[in-house]
Amino acid sequence: MKHILKIAALMVVPMMGMAQKKFVLDGELKTGTTEKLYLFYMDGQGKQVTDSASVLKNHFQFKGTLTEPTLVFLTRSPHPERAAEGDYTQMYLEPSKMKLEFQDDNLKNYTLTGSKLDAEHKQLELEKSAIRKGMEPISQAYAAKNKEYSRAERELEALEKKVKLLSEEAASIKNQFEPFNERAAQIDMTFIKSHPQSFLSPYLLMFRMNNLSLEETETLFAGFSKEVQNSRFGKDISEKLAESRSGAVGKTAPVFSTTDIDGKALSLSDFSGKYVLLDFWASWCVPCRKGNPHLIKLYQQYKSKGFEIIGIADDDSKPEKWHKAVEQDEIGIWKHILRGAKFDGTNFDLSKDVTKGYGVSSLPTKVLIDPQGVIIGRYGGGNGGSDEQLDAKLAEVFK
């Protein structure tokens, strides 16, 4: 019913200046169970008219004015979009005296005298009745499948809400590990500092360096023997340190070129002259997504002053989840790209991995770049600044 009303509204064109003429619609129902009927139509100025008439001894009457023959809707409900099948009908009224009768309790089975246009319309529908009859099996199948689809869609929405809630609850429980992790980290750090000749030290440092500053990690690594530095894990640390140095504050930001979420070419160099915040995140990262409202606020506050955000998502394996997260969190207002880490089922191809040039080892991590392309701040990522420090830095540069 709601769909029909929308179509009818599009059919009516306001007729400014046309004379209003009176109409009278006398009606008679077949049964006596209906107490009131409602009439909906658009007047000559394109405004919806809603009228009602009480049913007394099966009789009712509507009076009004029309500028021309007009499509109207007659229902048993004051809310036409909720009217059940058989409780509404449509017809063409004319500026004249008309009589409306019904064959049974179904309002669609009516006879209207006094409206030439309605008679023409009913004749046209009669000529198409055989076609509509042939469409019935398809209509029934479509209605059934559409009902099934709607039910599945509701179930999916409920499941997605449950998944989101479970993810947040799991993240909250995970936070309870922190006191234990800190105690374990203290033991590891004590061992690393006191055993610079041990091959176990670089292995332990690989897992602890995410929470250390670049300078702290460099000092510990420099204290290892040459043999330990050249071990397998020593070389891994050396590589990680090189990545961290390239993405450190004061360094020129490594330029990357890729395609964005809309399939358009994007390069960091496109934003020369602006302050750019690189937001390294993922659809599965609960802390990342919890921080999106804060980023939206910052973007709205500073965009007009020359501020841009580029979201860099670790979702290469499941881009559909990336798209959905951008939509759900309403962060499509800024630029978005994928990290660029490819996996063929056996090996990773990190040749186009944007995170490597910035020394990103955990999420979320944010890197602030000035208009000259120099990194002026790192936030999050275990060893970066806080959101409050990011706020203060932006307030400073945009004052």
C-alpha positions in Angstrom: 0.0 0.0 0.0 2.8 2.4 0.8 4.4 1.7 -2.5 1.1 2.5 -4.3 0.8 5.8 -2.5 4.3 6.8 -3.6 3.5 6.1 -7.2 0.2 8.0 -7.0 2.0 11.0 -5.6 4.3 11.1 -8.6 1.3 11.0 -10.9 -0.2 14.1 -9.6 1.1 17.5 -10.9 0.1 20.6 -9.0 -2.5 22.6 -11.1 -2.0 26.1 -9.8 -4.8 28.5 -10.6 -7.4 25.8 -11.8 -10.9 26.2 -10.5 -12.0 24.0 -7.6 -15.2 22.0 -8.2 -17.3 20.1 -5.7 -17.7 16.4 -5.6 -20.0 14.2 -3.6 -19.4 10.5 -3.1 -22.3 8.5 -1.7 -21.4 5.0 -0.7 -22.9 1.8 0.5 -21.1 -1.2 2.1 -22.3 -4.8 1.8 -21.7 -5.6 5.5 -22.1 -3.7 8.7 -18.8 -4.3 10.4 -17.0 -1.1 9.3 -17.4 2.0 11.5 -15.3 4.5 9.5 -13.6 4.9 6.1 -10.7 7.1 5.2 -10.1 8.9 1.9 -6.6 10.1 0.7 -5.8 12.1 -2.4 -3.7 15.1 -3.6 -5.3 18.4 -4.2 -4.6 20.9 -7.0 -1.6 22.3 -5.2 0.0 18.9 -4.6 -0.9 18.7 -1.0 -2.3 15.5 0.5 -5.9 15.6 1.7 -7.0 13.2 4.4 -10.7 12.8 5.0 -12.9 10.4 6.9 -16.5 9.4 7.0 -18.6 7.5 9.6 -20.5 4.5 8.3 -24.1 4.6 9.5 -26.4 1.6 8.5 -23.8 0.7 5.9 -24.0 4.1 4.3 -21.3 6.8 4.1 -20.6 10.1 2.3 -17.5 12.1 1.3 -17.6 15.7 0.1 -14.8 17.9 -1.2 -13.4 19.8 -4.1 -11.3 18.7 -7.0 -9.7 20.6 -9.9 -9.8 17.5 -12.2 -10.3 13.8 -12.2 -8.1 12.5 -9.4 -6.8 9.2 -8.2 -7.9 8.5 -4.6 -7.3 5.8 -2.0 -10.2 4.5 0.2 -9.2 2.5 3.3 -10.5 1.2 6.5 -7.3 2.3 8.3 -6.2 5.9 9.1 -2.7 4.6 8.3 -2.9 3.6 4.6 0.6 2.0 4.6 -0.7 -0.5 7.2 -3.9 -1.4 5.4 -4.4 -5.1 4.9 -5.3 -6.7 1.6 -9.0 -6.1 0.9 -9.1 -3.1 3.3 -8.1 -0.6 0.7 -8.8 0.3 -2.9 -8.0 3.0 -5.4 -10.3 4.7 -7.9 -10.7 7.9 -10.0 -13.1 10.5 -8.6 -14.4 13.4 -10.7 -15.9 16.8 -9.7 -19.4 15.4 -9.8 -22.0 13.5 -7.9 -21.0 9.8 -7.7 -22.3 6.6 -6.2 -20.1 3.8 -4.9 -21.3 0.2 -4.1 -19.4 -2.9 -3.0 -20.1 -6.5 -4.0 -18.7 -8.0 -0.8 -16.4 -7.1 2.1 -13.4 -6.7 -0.1 -13.1 -2.9 -0.9 -11.5 -3.7 -4.3 -14.7 -5.2 -5.5 -16.6 -2.0 -6.2 -18.9 -0.4 -8.7 -18.6 3.4 -9.2 -21.1 5.4 -11.2 -20.6 9.0 -12.2 -16.9 8.8 -13.0 -16.1 8.3 -16.7 -12.3 8.1 -16.0 -12.7 5.4 -13.5 -14.8 3.4 -15.9 -12.1 3.8 -18.5 -9.5 2.7 -16.0 -11.5 -0.4 -15.0 -12.0 -1.4 -18.6 -8.2 -1.1 -19.2 -7.5 -3.2 -16.2 -10.1 -5.8 -17.5 -8.2 -6.0 -20.8 -5.0 -6.8 -18.8 -6.7 -9.3 -16.4 -5.6 -12.3 -18.4 -2.0 -11.1 -18.3 -2.2 -10.5 -14.5 -3.7 -14.0 -14.2 -0.7 -15.5 -15.9 1.6 -13.5 -13.6 0.0 -14.9 -10.4 2.4 -17.9 -10.0 5.4 -15.6 -10.5 3.9 -13.0 -8.1 3.3 -15.7 -5.5 6.8 -17.1 -5.9 8.3 -13.6 -5.7 6.3 -12.7 -2.6 7.3 -15.9 -0.9 11.0 -15.5 -1.8 10.9 -11.8 -0.8 9.4 -12.7 2.5 12.1 -15.3 3.0 14.8 -12.8 2.1 13.4 -10.2 4.5 13.4 -12.7 7.3 17.0 -13.7 6.5 18.0 -10.1 6.4 16.5 -9.5 9.9 18.3 -12.6 11.2 21.6 -11.4 9.6 21.2 -8.0 11.3 20.6 -9.7 14.6 23.6 -12.0 14.1 25.8 -9.0 13.2 24.8 -7.2 16.4 25.6 -10.3 18.4 29.0 -10.7 16.7 29.8 -7.1 17.4 28.8 -7.4 21.0 30.8 -10.7 21.4 33.8 -9.0 19.9 33.6 -6.1 22.3 33.1 -8.5 25.3 36.1 -10.6 24.1 38.3 -7.5 23.9 37.2 -6.4 27.4 38.2 -9.8 28.8 41.5 -9.7 26.8 42.3 -6.5 28.7 42.4 -8.5 31.9 45.6 -10.2 30.7 47.5 -6.9 31.0 48.7 -7.1 34.6 49.9 -10.6 33.9 51.6 -9.6 30.6 53.3 -6.7 32.3 54.8 -9.0 35.0 55.9 -11.5 32.3 57.4 -8.6 30.3 59.4 -7.4 33.3 60.9 -10.9 33.6 61.8 -11.0 29.9 63.3 -7.5 30.0 65.4 -8.4 33.0 66.7 -11.5 31.1 67.4 -9.5 27.9 69.4 -6.8 29.8 71.4 -9.4 31.8 72.0 -11.9 29.0 73.2 -9.9 25.9 75.2 -13.0 24.7 72.2 -15.3 24.8 70.4 -16.3 21.5 67.2 -16.2 23.5 67.5 -12.5 24.1 66.7 -11.4 20.5 63.8 -13.8 20.4 62.3 -12.3 23.5 63.0 -8.7 22.3 61.1 -9.4 19.0 57.9 -9.7 21.1 58.7 -6.8 23.5 60.0 -4.1 21.2 56.4 -3.1 20.2 56.1 -1.5 23.7 59.5 0.1 23.6 60.7 3.3 22.1 63.0 3.2 19.1 65.8 4.4 21.2 65.3 1.8 23.9 65.3 -1.0 21.4 68.4 0.3 19.6 70.2 0.5 23.0 69.4 -3.1 23.8 70.2 -4.4 20.4 73.6 -2.5 20.4 74.4 -4.4 23.6 74.1 -7.8 22.0 77.2 -9.6 20.8 77.9 -9.6 17.0 77.1 -13.3 16.9 73.7 -12.7 18.5 73.0 -9.6 16.3 73.7 -11.8 13.2 71.4 -14.6 14.4 68.1 -15.2 12.7 66.1 -13.2 15.3 68.8 -10.6 15.5 68.5 -10.0 11.8 64.7 -9.8 12.2 65.2 -7.1 14.9 67.6 -5.2 12.7 65.1 -5.2 9.8 62.3 -4.0 12.2 64.6 -1.2 13.5 65.2 0.0 9.9 61.5 0.1 9.3 60.9 2.0 12.6 63.6 4.5 11.7 62.0 5.2 8.3 58.7 6.0 10.0 60.1 7.9 13.0 59.3 11.5 13.9 61.5 13.8 11.9 61.8 11.5 9.0 60.4 12.2 5.5 57.2 10.1 5.2 57.7 7.2 2.7 55.5 7.9 -0.4 53.1 5.2 -1.5 50.8 4.9 -4.5 47.9 2.5 -4.7 44.1 2.5 -5.4 41.5 3.6 -2.9 38.3 2.0 -1.7 36.5 3.4 -4.8 39.1 2.0 -7.2 40.6 5.4 -7.9 44.4 6.1 -7.9 45.8 7.5 -4.7 49.3 8.6 -3.8 50.5 10.3 -0.6 52.0 13.0 -2.8 48.5 14.0 -3.8 48.1 15.6 -0.4 51.3 17.7 -0.4 50.6 21.0 1.4 48.2 19.4 3.8 48.5 17.9 7.3 47.8 14.2 6.8 47.0 11.6 9.4 47.6 8.0 8.4 45.3 5.8 10.4 46.5 2.2 10.4 43.5 0.1 11.5 41.4 -3.1 10.6 37.8 -4.0 10.6 38.5 -6.7 13.2 40.4 -4.4 15.5 38.0 -3.4 18.3 40.1 -0.5 19.7 40.5 0.9 16.2 36.8 1.0 15.6 36.0 2.4 19.0 38.3 5.3 18.2 36.5 6.2 14.9 34.0 8.6 16.6 37.0 10.5 17.9 38.6 10.6 14.4 35.3 11.8 12.9 35.2 14.7 15.4 38.8 15.7 14.5 38.1 15.5 10.7 35.1 17.6 11.0 37.0 20.1 13.1 40.1 20.5 10.9 39.2 19.4 7.4 38.5 23.0 6.2 41.9 24.1 7.5 43.9 21.7 5.4 43.6 18.3 7.2 43.1 14.9 5.6 42.9 11.4 6.9 44.0 8.3 5.0 42.7 5.0 6.6 45.1 2.1 5.9 43.3 -1.2 6.6 44.8 -4.6 7.4 41.9 -6.3 5.6 43.5 -7.4 2.3 42.3 -11.0 2.8 38.6 -9.9 3.4 38.0 -6.6 1.6 34.2 -7.0 1.9 34.6 -6.7 5.7 36.6 -3.5 5.2 33.9 -2.0 3.0 31.2 -2.9 5.5 33.2 -1.5 8.5 33.7 1.8 6.6 30.0 2.0 6.0 28.9 0.9 9.5 31.3 3.3 11.2 30.3 6.2 8.8 34.0 6.9 8.1 33.7 7.1 4.3 34.1 10.9 4.6 37.9 10.4 4.3 40.2 8.4 2.1 40.7 4.6 2.5 43.2 2.1 1.1 44.3 -1.4 2.0 47.6 -2.2 3.5 48.8 -4.1 0.5 49.9 -7.4 2.1 49.1 -10.3 -0.3 48.8 -13.9 0.6 48.5 -16.7 -2.1 47.7 -19.4 0.4 51.4 -20.3 1.0 53.5 -17.2 1.0 53.1 -13.5 1.8 54.0 -10.8 -0.8 54.9 -7.7 1.2 56.5 -5.8 -1.7 53.7 -3.3 -1.6 53.0 -3.3 2.1 52.5 0.3 3.2 53.0 -0.6 6.9 56.6 -1.6 6.4 57.7 1.9 5.5 56.2 3.2 8.7 57.3 0.6 11.2 53.8 -0.3 12.2 53.8 -3.4 14.4 50.4 -3.1 16.2 47.0 -1.5 15.7 45.8 1.1 16.0 48.7 3.3 15.0 48.4 6.8 13.7 51.1 8.8 12.0 50.9 12.6 11.5 52.6 14.2 8.5 53.1 17.9 8.0 52.5 19.8 4.7 56.2 19.3 3.7 55.9 15.5 4.0 57.7 15.2 7.3 56.5 12.9 10.1 55.7 15.1 13.2 53.9 12.6 15.4 53.1 8.9 16.1 50.2 7.8 18.3 49.1 4.4 19.6 50.9 1.3 18.4 52.1 0.4 21.8 55.0 3.0 21.9 53.3 6.1 20.5 51.5 9.0 22.0 47.9 9.1 23.3 44.7 10.4 21.7 45.0 13.4 24.0 48.5 14.1 22.7 47.2 13.9 19.1 44.4 16.4 20.0 47.0 18.7 21.5 49.3 18.5 18.4 46.5 19.3 16.0 45.4 22.2 18.1 49.0 23.4 18.1 49.5 23.2 14.3 46.0 24.7 13.4 46.0 27.5 16.0 
